Amino acid sequence: NLDTPPERRRQHFGQIVQRVHTAIETIYRMPHPVIAAVDGAVAGFGLSLMCACDLAVATESAYFTSAYRHIGLTPDGGATYALPRIVGLKKAMEIVLLGERFGSDEALRIGLINRVVPESELAAVVDKLALALANGPAIALRNGKRLINGSLSQSLSVQLDAEAASFGACSATPDFVEGIRAFLEKRTPRFE
């Protein structure tokens, strides 16, 4: 209710945002890759949620906007964390400060999404990506996600050490043995 005293509104909306932020942190911390299937409007928290996902596929008719400025708010859901990392500082500023609407082609061009597909193909494309991830080397994929997510807060030396540790750990898995055997036998690997 807009007639609620400002202090009560501040507390109420602050609590709501804290609760939805739990979902965002869960996606970032989840070891498994997360795919966003996007159709229609991707605005406000929806944009933040999509940014938290590891891969994003959008339909040709999808459109994107931060939109918060239009109702006198700042972003939530980690948008101010994700956008500069995904699209760069200046483009993130433009998206947040201007709140302009843009289409899938622009979202793809700036690296906000991975693919643009016709509406009729969205489910099939996302299913194909999900199957590729599900059939992949689980530990290598989890470690890859963790390494990439952690890379922006690390020095090169620390990141190189983390890569070496992950590489060694992955080489000790049955998936590594299967991957090498499949390569040598010129066949598709069947990971566990």
Secondary structure, 3 states (H helix, E strand, C coil): CCCCCHHHHHHHHHHHHHHHHHHHHHHHHCCCCCEEEECCEEECHHHHHHHHCCEEEEECCCEEECCHHHHCCCCCCCHHHHHHHHHCHHHHHHHHHHCCCEEHHHHHHCCCCCEEECHHHHHHHHHHHHHHHHCCCHHHHHHHHHHHHHHCCCCHHHHHHHHHHHHHHHHCCHHHHHHHHHHHCCCCCCCC
